Amino acid sequence: MNPAALQQYLDFAYIVAVVLFILALKWLSSPVSARRGVLAGEIAAALAVIATLNNPELVAYKWIVIALIIGAGIGIPLGMVKITAVPQRTALSHAFGALSAAMIGIAEYYVGLGHISRFEMGEIGMEVIIGSLTFTGSLIAAGKLQELLPQRPIVYKGQNIVSLSVLGAAVVLAVALVVHPQHAVLFPVMVIVALVFGVMLVTPIGGADMPTVISLLNSYAGFSAALLGFVLNSKVLIVAGALDGSSGFILSVIMCRAMNRSFTNVLFGAFGTVQVSVKESVARPVRSASAEEAAEILDAARKVVIVPGYGMAVAQAQHKLRELHDILTKRGIEVSFAIHPVAGRMPGHMNVLLAEADVPYDKLIEMDEINPEFPRTDVALVIGANDVVNPAAREKDSPISGMPILNVYEAQTIMVIKRSMNPGFAGIDNDLYYLDKTLMLFGDAKSFVSGIVKELNAVTAGG
């Protein structure tokens, strides 16, 4: 095939890939079409890779094959992690994507060192800085989510000034390189400073903000890929990176609004600091109940709202909850699931788990829609949720003051399945547990729900 004809085929393949990337994002916005969206994205990525591998500018495949083998060796195990580890796996994916973009930018600088223009240096500088800080920031986020690092914010006096000064130093070095691209000694210094800033960016952020941080890092990784597209003159990489970056940014904005937070508050605040109050230092009594008692209460209800949280993910209780939903529904009881935008440890965490268990999507009710229903709810069953149901958000002096929550405290009866009285990711006590109408169901969520299901089945068989 002559080069002109081959280039036309390659351009057509890239156009098809771009269209599929756009359709993938559109279809992923709804659970009904999400599988189609994932498939479209996979086909688009494969098409773009195959087209690139057929580019006539490629003269040797040795290092490409080596890189593919290494990538597969890392990616296959990452794809086999438990569903509870998906947030930290996602953070690692962002880290690897950003690292690859930064490394390619670094290679482009040294390859073109003798003839690199100022404009090209500007592109490379921005791309390497964003890629480097995203790499280390994503590693810190993964470490926090895996609990290898402290989940609480690590803050100190003058922290924001120091962090912004480090970022400013990286930008100054990039500008100096734009003016004098041949000053190669400045380039590794810029990279190191950007890597340090990535650590400083995420370390002060508390665990309660991790879902937003994951989304924001996804945005940064996308923008670094888009900038790399400019460096490599790859239109498909520019479009794919821009789609990834902009969608991640929009999601971060939505999540910050859901938490009544601003970007500056998330990035430079200390949300998640453990607060020790008088109420926390004094042991307060709670009421507990057995699976049999919980089943009797649910059997007598007419309207039940189930509130899933990270504890459900840890226990893998979503399938048992589906069984509970089916049993209660057959008894004529209205059952729905209350979904908080930041429940779990990544955006859409609860939606994914419940969809995996084939819970009907119309039963998943968003926070703004379900909150007015709680006063008319006979039983609110909380499965391992903490901060998203904490009434402390209504108090002015609380660390989570102003954060929108699910109004579980307004239900007639509240049952909470938890392993212990330990606080949630925000590190503060939950007054919900001490209400007179709250029953604590201590134990593994999956086992306890199984016990409730067993008791309800026994009542059905006996009746």
C-alpha positions in Angstrom: 0.0 0.0 0.0 1.4 3.4 -1.0 2.1 5.9 1.9 -0.7 8.3 0.9 -3.4 5.6 0.9 -2.1 4.2 4.2 -2.2 7.6 5.8 -5.9 8.0 4.7 -6.7 4.7 6.4 -4.9 5.8 9.5 -6.7 9.1 9.6 -10.0 7.4 9.2 -9.2 5.0 12.0 -8.3 7.9 14.3 -11.6 9.7 13.4 -13.6 6.5 14.2 -11.7 6.1 17.5 -12.4 9.7 18.5 -16.2 9.3 17.7 -16.2 6.1 19.8 -14.5 7.8 22.7 -17.2 10.5 22.7 -20.0 7.9 22.5 -18.3 6.0 25.3 -18.5 9.0 27.6 -22.2 9.6 26.6 -23.2 5.9 27.2 -21.2 5.7 30.5 -23.5 8.4 31.9 -26.3 5.9 32.3 -26.2 2.5 33.9 -28.6 1.3 31.2 -26.0 1.9 28.5 -22.8 1.7 30.6 -21.7 -1.7 29.3 -22.0 -0.4 25.7 -19.9 2.6 26.8 -17.2 0.5 28.2 -17.1 -1.7 25.0 -17.0 1.5 22.8 -14.1 2.8 24.8 -12.2 -0.4 24.6 -12.7 -0.6 20.8 -11.7 3.0 20.4 -8.5 2.5 22.4 -7.6 -0.7 20.5 -8.3 1.0 17.1 -6.1 3.9 18.1 -3.2 1.6 19.2 -3.4 -0.6 16.1 -3.5 2.5 13.8 -0.4 3.9 15.6 1.5 0.7 15.3 0.9 0.8 11.6 2.3 4.3 11.3 5.0 4.3 8.6 7.2 6.4 10.9 7.7 3.4 13.1 10.9 1.5 12.1 11.4 -0.9 15.1 9.0 -2.6 17.4 11.5 -4.1 19.9 11.0 -1.6 22.7 7.3 -1.4 22.0 6.9 -5.1 22.5 9.0 -5.0 25.7 6.8 -2.2 27.0 3.7 -4.1 26.2 4.9 -7.1 28.0 5.9 -5.1 31.1 2.5 -3.3 31.0 0.6 -6.5 30.7 2.6 -8.0 33.6 1.5 -5.0 35.8 -2.0 -4.5 34.4 -3.3 -8.1 34.5 -2.8 -8.4 38.3 -4.3 -4.9 38.8 -7.4 -6.0 36.9 -7.9 -8.9 39.3 -8.2 -7.0 42.5 -11.2 -7.2 44.8 -14.0 -4.7 44.3 -13.1 -3.0 47.6 -9.6 -2.3 46.2 -10.9 -0.6 43.0 -10.4 3.0 44.4 -6.7 2.4 45.0 -6.3 0.5 41.8 -7.9 3.4 40.0 -5.4 5.8 41.7 -2.5 3.5 40.5 -3.9 3.6 37.0 -3.8 7.4 37.1 -0.3 7.2 38.4 1.0 4.9 35.6 -0.8 6.9 32.9 0.7 10.1 34.2 4.2 8.5 34.6 4.1 7.3 31.0 3.1 10.8 29.7 5.9 12.4 31.8 8.5 9.9 30.7 7.6 10.4 27.0 7.8 14.2 27.5 11.2 13.8 29.1 12.4 11.6 26.2 11.1 14.1 23.7 13.1 16.9 25.4 16.4 15.0 25.4 15.9 13.7 21.8 15.2 17.2 20.5 17.6 19.0 22.8 19.8 20.4 20.0 16.9 21.9 17.9 13.9 22.2 20.2 11.9 25.4 19.8 10.6 27.6 22.6 7.0 26.7 21.8 7.8 23.0 21.9 9.6 23.5 25.2 6.5 25.2 26.6 4.4 22.2 25.6 6.9 19.7 27.1 7.3 21.8 30.3 3.6 21.9 31.0 3.1 18.3 30.1 6.0 17.0 32.3 5.0 19.1 35.3 1.4 18.0 35.3 2.3 14.3 34.6 5.0 14.3 37.3 2.8 15.8 40.1 -0.1 13.5 39.1 2.2 10.5 39.3 3.3 11.1 42.9 -0.1 12.6 44.0 -1.8 9.4 42.7 0.7 7.2 44.6 0.0 9.1 47.8 -3.8 8.7 47.2 -3.4 5.0 46.6 -1.3 4.7 49.8 -4.0 6.4 51.8 -6.8 4.3 50.4 -4.8 1.1 51.0 -4.1 2.4 54.5 -0.4 2.1 54.0 -0.2 5.8 54.8 -2.1 7.8 57.4 -5.6 8.5 56.3 -5.8 11.7 58.3 -4.5 15.0 56.8 -0.8 15.7 57.5 -0.7 19.5 58.0 1.7 22.0 59.4 1.8 25.8 59.9 2.4 27.6 56.6 1.7 24.5 54.6 -0.2 26.2 51.8 2.5 28.8 51.3 5.2 26.1 51.1 3.2 24.0 48.7 2.4 26.9 46.4 6.1 28.0 46.5 7.2 24.6 45.4 4.7 24.7 42.5 5.8 28.2 41.7 9.4 27.0 41.6 8.5 24.3 39.0 6.7 26.9 36.9 9.7 29.3 37.1 12.1 26.5 36.0 9.8 25.7 33.1 9.7 29.4 32.0 13.5 29.5 32.2 13.7 26.5 30.0 11.3 28.1 27.5 13.7 31.1 27.3 16.8 28.9 27.1 15.8 25.3 26.1 19.4 24.2 25.9 20.0 24.7 29.7 19.5 21.0 30.3 20.7 21.1 33.9 17.4 22.8 34.8 15.2 20.1 33.3 15.7 17.3 35.9 15.4 19.9 38.7 12.0 20.9 37.3 10.9 17.3 37.2 12.0 16.6 40.8 10.3 19.8 42.0 7.1 18.7 40.3 7.3 15.3 41.8 7.7 16.8 45.3 4.7 19.1 44.7 2.6 16.0 43.9 3.3 14.6 47.3 2.6 17.9 49.0 -0.6 18.3 47.1 -2.3 15.1 48.4 -0.7 14.5 51.8 -2.7 17.3 53.5 -6.0 16.0 52.2 -8.1 13.8 54.5 -9.6 10.4 53.8 -13.2 11.8 53.5 -12.1 13.8 50.5 -10.5 10.9 48.7 -13.4 10.3 46.2 -13.0 13.9 45.0 -9.2 13.6 44.9 -9.4 10.4 42.7 -11.7 12.3 40.3 -9.4 15.3 40.3 -6.3 13.2 39.7 -8.1 11.5 36.8 -8.6 15.0 35.3 -4.9 15.8 35.7 -3.9 12.5 34.0 -6.2 13.3 31.1 -4.8 16.8 30.7 -1.2 15.5 30.8 -2.2 13.1 28.0 -3.7 15.9 26.0 -0.6 18.0 26.3 1.5 15.0 25.3 -0.7 14.8 22.2 0.5 18.3 21.3 4.1 17.3 21.9 3.8 14.2 19.7 1.4 15.9 17.2 -1.2 13.2 17.9 -4.7 14.4 17.3 -6.4 11.3 18.7 -4.3 11.7 21.9 -5.3 15.3 22.2 -9.0 14.5 21.9 -8.9 11.5 24.2 -6.9 13.4 26.8 -9.1 16.4 26.6 -12.2 14.2 27.0 -10.7 12.4 30.0 -9.5 15.6 31.6 -12.7 17.6 31.1 -15.0 14.8 32.3 -12.9 14.3 35.4 -12.9 18.0 36.1 -16.7 18.2 35.7 -17.2 15.2 38.0 -14.9 16.8 40.6 -17.0 20.0 40.5 -20.2 18.0 40.9 -18.8 16.1 43.9 -17.5 19.2 45.5 -21.0 20.7 45.2 -22.5 17.5 46.7 -20.2 18.0 49.7 -20.8 21.7 49.9 -17.1 22.2 49.3 -14.9 24.2 47.0 -11.8 23.1 45.1 -9.6 25.3 47.2 -11.1 23.9 50.4 -10.5 20.3 49.2 -7.0 21.0 48.0 -5.8 23.3 50.7 -8.0 22.5 53.7 -7.6 19.9 56.4 -11.0 18.2 56.1 -10.8 14.8 57.7 -8.8 15.8 60.8 -9.7 13.7 63.8 -11.7 15.7 66.2 -11.8 14.7 69.9 -14.7 16.2 71.7 -16.2 15.7 75.1 -18.9 13.6 73.6 -16.3 11.3 72.1 -14.2 11.0 75.2 -17.2 9.7 77.3 -18.6 6.3 76.6 -22.2 6.6 75.6 -24.7 3.8 75.7 -26.2 2.4 72.5 -29.0 0.0 71.9 -28.2 -3.2 70.0 -30.4 -5.9 68.4 -30.1 -9.3 66.9 -30.9 -10.5 63.4 -34.2 -12.0 64.6 -35.2 -8.6 66.1 -34.2 -6.7 63.0 -36.2 -9.1 60.8 -39.3 -8.6 63.0 -39.0 -4.8 62.7 -38.5 -5.0 58.9 -41.4 -7.4 58.5 -43.7 -4.9 60.3 -42.6 -1.9 58.1 -44.4 -0.5 55.1 -41.5 1.6 53.8 -37.8 0.7 54.1 -34.8 2.7 52.8 -31.5 0.9 52.6 -28.4 3.2 52.9 -25.2 1.4 51.6 -21.7 2.5 52.5 -18.1 1.3 52.4 -18.9 -1.4 55.0 -21.1 -3.0 52.4 -18.2 -3.1 49.9 -15.8 -4.5 52.5 -18.2 -7.3 53.4 -19.4 -7.9 49.8 -23.0 -7.7 51.1 -24.6 -6.4 47.9 -25.9 -9.8 46.8 -27.5 -10.5 50.2 -29.0 -7.0 50.1 -30.6 -7.9 46.8 -32.1 -11.0 48.4 -33.4 -8.8 51.3 -34.9 -6.4 48.7 -36.7 -9.2 46.9 -38.1 -10.7 50.1 -39.4 -7.4 51.4 -40.8 -6.4 48.1 -42.7 -9.7 47.8 -44.3 -8.9 51.2 -45.6 -5.6 49.7 -43.0 -3.4 51.5 -41.7 -0.5 49.5 -37.9 -0.7 49.4 -35.4 1.7 47.9 -31.7 2.4 48.2 -30.4 5.9 49.2 -27.3 6.8 47.3 -25.0 9.6 48.5 -22.7 11.1 45.8 -19.5 10.4 47.8 -20.5 7.1 49.6 -17.6 4.7 49.5 -14.2 5.6 48.3 -14.6 6.5 44.7 -17.3 8.2 42.5 -20.2 5.8 41.9 -18.8 3.1 44.2 -22.2 2.1 45.6 -23.9 2.2 42.2 -21.3 -0.2 40.7 -21.7 -2.7 43.6 -25.5 -2.7 43.5 -25.6 -2.9 39.8 -23.3 -6.0 40.1 -26.0 -7.6 42.3 -28.7 -6.7 39.7 -30.5 -4.3 42.0 -33.1 -2.5 39.8 -31.7 0.9 38.9 -35.0 2.6 39.5 -34.6 1.6 43.2 -31.3 3.6 43.5 -32.5 7.0 44.6 -30.1 10.0 44.7 -29.7 12.1 47.9 -31.8 15.1 46.9 -34.7 12.9 45.8 -34.6 10.5 48.8 -34.1 13.0 51.6 -37.7 14.3 51.7 -38.8 10.6 52.0 -37.1 9.9 55.3 -39.7 11.4 57.6 -42.2 8.9 56.0 -39.8 6.0 56.2 -40.6 3.3 58.8 -37.1 1.8 58.8 -33.8 3.1 57.5 -31.2 0.3 57.3 -27.7 1.7 57.2 -25.0 -0.8 55.9 -21.6 0.4 56.9 -22.1 4.1 56.1 -20.7 6.7 58.4 -19.9 10.2 57.4 -22.7 10.5 54.8 -25.3 9.9 57.5 -23.7 11.9 60.3 -26.0 14.6 61.7 -22.9 16.5 62.8 -22.9 18.0 59.3 -25.9 20.1 60.6 -23.7 21.6 63.4 -21.8 24.8 62.8 -18.7 23.8 64.8 -18.3 20.4 63.2 -15.4 19.5 60.8 -18.0 18.3 58.3 -20.3 21.3 58.8 -22.3 22.0 55.7 -21.6 18.7 54.0 -24.9 17.4 52.5 -25.9 14.2 54.2 -28.7 11.6 53.9 -31.3 12.6 56.5 -31.4 9.1 58.0 -32.0 10.6 61.5 -35.5 11.6 60.4 -36.7 8.0 59.9 -39.0 6.4 62.4 -36.6 3.6 63.2 -32.9 3.4 62.3 -30.9 0.2 62.2 -27.1 0.4 61.6 -25.0 -2.6 60.7 -21.4 -2.0 61.7 -18.5 -4.1 63.0 -17.7 -1.6 65.7 -18.2 1.9 67.0 -15.1 3.2 65.1 -15.7 6.5 63.3 -15.8 6.8 59.5 -13.1 8.2 57.2 -13.6 11.8 58.5 -12.5 10.5 61.9 -15.4 12.0 63.9 -18.0 10.4 66.1 -21.5 9.9 64.7 -24.4 11.0 67.0 -26.8 8.9 64.8 -25.7 5.8 66.7 -26.8 7.2 70.1 -30.3 8.2 69.2 -33.1 6.5 71.1 -34.6 5.2 67.9 -31.4 3.7 66.6 -30.5 0.0 66.9 -26.9 -1.0 66.4 -26.5 -4.4 64.6 -22.9 -5.3 65.3 -21.2 -7.7 63.0 -20.1 -8.4 59.4 -22.6 -6.8 57.0 -22.9 -9.9 54.8 -23.4 -12.3 57.7 -25.9 -10.0 59.5 -28.0 -9.5 56.3 -27.9 -13.2 55.7 -29.2 -13.7 59.2 -32.1 -11.3 58.6 -32.9 -13.0 55.3 -32.9 -16.4 57.0 -35.3 -15.1 59.7 -37.7 -13.6 57.2 -37.7 -16.8 55.2 -38.5 -18.7 58.3 -41.4 -16.4 59.1 -42.7 -16.9 55.5 -42.3 -20.7 55.7 -44.0 -20.7 59.1 -46.9 -18.5 57.9 
